[in-house]
C-alpha cells in the first residue's frame, strides 16, 4: 500500500498541536472545556496509531496541491501562538447577541438578592435580558472584568465572549457603559477591570435604558480563561 | 532504503517545527491583524472541535471494515428498503458520534455493503435523532416542548424521503470512482480473525491511516472555508431581515450552513437568537444545520459525487424551508 508521508505528518502535527495547547491550558481558547478530555483521549489514540502506521515501512506516494496546503496548515498550527477572538468578532456579532432591555414596571426576576458585587458580565447580561425594573437595578454597585468594544452608534460596552461549543459559535455578552471622562480614556479591544453603578443611560435609552456609570478603570492582562460558558 | 530515508527526513522536519514552535510560542511576539487572527481562531475552533469526533468515526469505521461480516450487517437490518432506512434513521441512538464523525462511519457501512441511498438517510437523520441532541434541545427549549418534537419528526421525514427519492439512482451517479475502488478492494479482503495481537494492531493502524488520509484533508479544507466565511460576512447581514418570516427562515438556514456548529449543542446557539428570529426560523436552523454545512459537505465530498451532494443539499434546503413555513403558518 502506498501512503502519503505529508498527510501523516500533517495529522500527527494536528494531534501534537492539540496536546500542546492542552498542556498550556489554552485548548479552551478554541473549544468548550466539556470537550477537553474527550478531545485529548481520541487525539492521543490517533497519535499513537499513526506513529505505529508511520513506522511500518511503506511505499511513499507523492503529494498534490491539497496535501501541500494541509501540511502547511498543520505546521502553522504548531508555530502560531494560541490567541482569543478579537474585538472585530465582537463588533461583527454584537447585533445578533444584543437583547434589548426595556424599562419595565414588572419583572419576572426575583429581586430577593440585592448584592450584585459578585455578578460577572454573564450574570448581568442574563439579568438585563429579564427586563428588570428601575428599583431592581438603579444604583446597584458592580465590579466587572472584560474587554471594551464600541458599536457603530458609539456606545461602549464591557464584554466577554460566551461559548456553547467552540470559538465559531462565540457571541459577545455586553454591558453598556455610560459615556463619561473615565470611559473615554479606555482603549477599544483592551481588557479592564471597571467598577461603578447602574444608572439610566441618558444618551441611548431606546436601546439600552441602563448602563454602568464607571468610577474606576484599571487595565488588566487578558485572563487565562477569557471566555464564559 | 529510500522509504526509510524519506521517513528520517520527514521526522527531522517535524521535530524542527516542534522545537521552533516551542521557541516562538514562549516569545508570544507574533501580532497579526484582527481579521487574520480571527480567521485563524475560528478555523481552528471548527477543526479542533470536529477532530476527536472524526477520529472516533474513523475508529468505528475501521473496526467495522476489519471485523464486521457483511452478512451480519445485512441480517441486522430489515430487508425492505423503506423499513431499512427507517431503522438506519434511529441508529444514531446507538452510535451518537456527531455529524462529522458519522461520515467515516458511513463510509465503513458502505464498504460493508450498505447502499449509498440508505446511508444518506443515516447521515441526515442520525445527528438529530440521538439521545444527546434530543436532551440538549429539550434543555435549551425547556419552555417549548414542541421544538424537539418538530425537530425529530422533520429530520426523520426529510432523511427518509430523500433516501426514497434517491432509491433508484444508479450507484455510479452517487459515489465517486475513488470510493467505489475502495469498496471494490475491500470486498476482496477477508476478515482477519486468528492472528497475533501485534498483527491486529498493524492492520488496524494501516486501515486507520488510509481513512485519515482521505478525511483529514477534507476536514481541514472545510474548517478553513468556514473560518474565512465567518470572518468576512458580518452576522448583522444575516440578522438584519429577521422580521419577514420567509426571509428569516432562509437566513437562518444560511447561518446554519455557514456556522457549522455541532448538532449536540446547536440548540443553545439557536436559543441565543430566539429573541431576534421567529421560532419557525429557529426550527429551520435546527433541522438544516446538522444535515448540511460547510464542514460536512467537505467531508462528504470524499465519498459522494458533487452532483449527488448538490441534489441532497437542495432537497434538505427545501425540506427545512417547508418545515419552517409549516411551523409559521400552521402551528
Contacts between the chains, C-beta under 8 A, distances in Angstrom:
chain1	res1	chain2	res2	distance
A	1	B	206	6.8
A	1	B	210	7.3
A	3	B	209	6.3
A	3	B	210	7.9
A	3	B	213	6.7
A	4	B	213	5.9
A	5	B	6	5.8
A	5	B	7	7.0
A	5	B	10	5.0
A	6	B	10	7.9
A	7	B	212	7.4
A	7	B	213	4.6
A	7	B	216	6.7
A	7	B	217	6.6
A	8	B	209	6.4
A	8	B	212	7.6
A	8	B	213	7.2
A	9	B	10	5.4
A	9	B	13	7.4
A	9	B	14	5.6
A	10	B	216	7.0
A	10	B	217	7.9
A	10	B	220	7.8
A	11	B	212	5.5
A	11	B	216	5.1
A	12	B	14	6.8
A	13	B	14	6.6
A	13	B	17	7.2
A	14	B	47	7.4
A	14	B	51	6.6
A	14	B	216	7.4
A	16	B	18	6.5
A	18	B	48	6.0
A	18	B	51	6.9
A	20	B	21	7.4
A	21	B	48	7.8
A	24	B	25	7.8
A	27	B	48	7.1
A	29	B	41	7.3
A	30	B	41	7.0
A	30	B	44	5.3
A	30	B	45	4.6
A	30	B	48	4.7
A	30	B	49	7.2
A	31	B	45	6.8
A	31	B	48	5.4
A	31	B	49	5.0
A	32	B	265	7.6
A	35	B	49	6.7
A	35	B	52	7.2
A	38	B	52	5.6
A	39	B	48	6.8
A	39	B	51	7.0
A	39	B	52	4.4
A	41	B	52	7.4
A	42	B	51	7.8
A	42	B	52	4.0
A	42	B	55	4.3
A	42	B	56	5.6
A	42	B	59	7.7
A	43	B	51	6.6
A	43	B	52	6.2
A	43	B	55	6.9
A	45	B	55	6.8
A	45	B	59	7.1
A	46	B	55	4.7
A	46	B	58	7.9
A	46	B	208	7.7
A	46	B	212	7.4
A	49	B	204	7.2
A	49	B	205	5.0
A	49	B	208	4.9
A	49	B	209	7.6
A	50	B	205	7.5
A	50	B	208	7.4
A	50	B	209	6.3
A	50	B	212	6.9
A	52	B	201	6.6
A	52	B	202	7.1
A	52	B	205	4.3
A	53	B	205	4.1
A	53	B	206	5.8
A	53	B	208	6.7
A	53	B	209	4.1
A	54	B	7	6.9
A	54	B	209	7.9
A	55	B	7	7.9
A	56	B	202	6.2
A	56	B	205	7.1
A	56	B	206	6.8
A	57	B	3	5.0
A	57	B	4	6.4
A	57	B	7	7.5
A	58	B	3	6.7
A	59	B	3	6.4
A	60	B	2	7.9
A	60	B	3	6.1
A	60	B	6	5.2
A	66	B	217	5.5
A	66	B	221	7.1
A	67	B	217	6.6
A	69	B	220	7.9
A	69	B	221	7.7
A	70	B	216	7.1
A	70	B	217	4.6
A	70	B	220	4.9
A	70	B	221	7.6
A	73	B	220	5.6
A	73	B	224	6.9
A	74	B	220	7.7
A	75	B	17	5.2
A	77	B	44	6.8
A	78	B	17	5.1
A	78	B	18	6.2
A	78	B	20	7.8
A	78	B	21	4.2
A	79	B	17	6.8
A	79	B	20	6.3
A	79	B	21	5.1
A	79	B	24	5.6
A	79	B	25	7.9
A	80	B	30	6.8
A	80	B	40	6.4
A	81	B	24	6.9
A	81	B	25	4.7
A	81	B	28	5.3
A	81	B	30	5.9
A	82	B	25	7.8
A	83	B	37	5.7
A	83	B	40	7.6
A	83	B	41	6.1
A	84	B	41	6.9
A	85	B	38	5.8
A	85	B	41	5.4
A	85	B	42	7.5
A	86	B	34	4.1
A	86	B	37	5.6
A	86	B	38	5.5
A	87	B	34	6.9
A	88	B	34	4.0
A	88	B	35	6.3
A	88	B	38	5.7
A	89	B	38	5.0
A	89	B	42	7.7
A	89	B	231	7.7
A	92	B	231	7.8
A	92	B	234	4.8
A	92	B	235	5.8
A	92	B	236	7.3
A	93	B	235	4.8
A	94	B	236	8.0
A	95	B	235	6.9
A	95	B	236	4.2
A	95	B	239	5.8
A	95	B	240	7.7
A	96	B	235	4.6
A	96	B	236	6.8
A	96	B	238	7.5
A	96	B	239	4.5
A	96	B	272	7.9
A	96	B	273	6.3
A	96	B	276	6.4
A	97	B	272	6.5
A	99	B	275	5.0
A	100	B	275	8.0
A	129	B	275	7.7
A	162	B	272	7.9
A	164	B	261	7.7
A	164	B	265	4.9
A	164	B	268	4.2
A	164	B	269	5.2
A	164	B	272	7.8
A	165	B	49	6.2
A	165	B	261	5.6
A	165	B	262	5.2
A	165	B	264	7.5
A	165	B	265	4.2
A	165	B	266	7.6
A	165	B	268	7.9
A	165	B	269	7.2
A	166	B	45	4.1
A	166	B	46	6.7
A	166	B	48	7.0
A	166	B	49	3.8
A	166	B	261	7.6
A	166	B	262	7.6
A	167	B	41	5.3
A	167	B	42	5.6
A	167	B	44	7.4
A	167	B	45	3.0
A	168	B	42	5.4
A	168	B	45	4.7
A	168	B	46	5.3
A	168	B	49	7.5
A	168	B	226	6.9
A	168	B	227	7.6
A	168	B	230	6.4
A	168	B	259	6.0
A	168	B	260	6.5
A	168	B	261	6.2
A	169	B	259	6.4
A	169	B	261	5.0
A	169	B	265	7.6
A	169	B	266	8.0
A	169	B	269	4.6
A	170	B	45	8.0
A	171	B	272	5.8
A	189	B	34	7.9
